[in-house]
Amino acid sequence: MEFKGKVAIITGASAGIGRAYALAFAQQGATVIAVARTLGNVEGGEPGRNTLAEVVKAGEGLPGRIYAHVCDLGIEA
């Protein structure tokens, strides 16, 4: 299935199943909004493990694009 031109919002995208889905959707051409509580290191060096920065870096070169959005869904405001 191809998702070119589609947008997917993936919560819990920094690790585990959420990370796998973010990369899978980007592999199929989707624009992915990857949501998690931890951004990680984006300024030089290697991104931290299980962070959005790591997922964005892992998605480089895929047909789709991954954008990081930091938020905690447990906080209603």
Summary of the structure (lengths in Angstrom):
residues: 77
radius of gyration: 11.9
end to end distance: 35.6
largest distance: 35.6
contacts: 226
relative contact order: 0.25
helix: 25%
strand: 22%
